Amino acid sequence: MNCLKYLFSILFFCIAITHVKSQTPTPPNGKKWAKVNELSDEFNGNSLDGNKWVKSSRDWIGRPPRLFKEN
């Protein structure tokens, strides 16, 4: 039972750290964050926006051991 509590504690800690690290940092004094629509995408739907994203490239197949393919 103690082992299970230990595992849950580790899991909770990892989730908490991930949540804290994923927060947007506070901008410098006098500045604010603004969304740039041309550089943003919510990835809603079943396909990529071809005006913002390239599905594949003949010049770069990915960084080993990765292999980028459209399919």
N, C-alpha and C positions, 0 to 999 in steps of 0.2 A: 504493500500500500504506500509506503514511503517513497518508493521508486516512482510510482504514478504521480504523486504530489510533486516530486522533483521534476519530472518531465513536463507537467503542466506549468510549473513555475518558469522553466526555461522557455517554453512556448509563449507564455504571456509576456515575458521579458523581451523576446525577439519581436513580437508583434508591437509592443509599446515602443521600442527603439525605432522600428521601421516607420511607425506613425509619426514620431517626433521628427525624424530625419526628412520625411516627405513634405513637411510644411514649407510654404513659401517664406523665405527669409524676410525680415523687416527691412524696408527700403531705407536708404540714408535720409537724414533730416531734410525736409523740404522737397522730397521726391515721392513718387507713388508708382505702383505697378499699373501698367495698362496693357490690355490684350491687343495684340496685332493680328487681326483676322487673316491676313495673308500668310502669316507664319503659324497659324493655329489650326488644329483639326480635332474634332471630338471622336472621330472614327465610329460614327453612327452608321448603321446600314451594313450591307454585305460586300461592298466593294470600296476600293480606294478612289479618292478624287484625283483623276488623271491630270488635273491642272496644278495640283500641289505635290504629287508623288510620282516617282518613276517606279514601275513595277519590276523591271529587270534592266540589267546593264550588260552589254557585251564586253565592256572594258574592265569590269570588276566583278568577280564571282563570289566574293566574300573573303573573310579572313579565316584561315584554317583554324579549326576543323570545320568551319561553317561552309555552306554552299548555298548561295541565294538563287532561288529559282522562283518564277512566277507561280507555278503550280504548288 
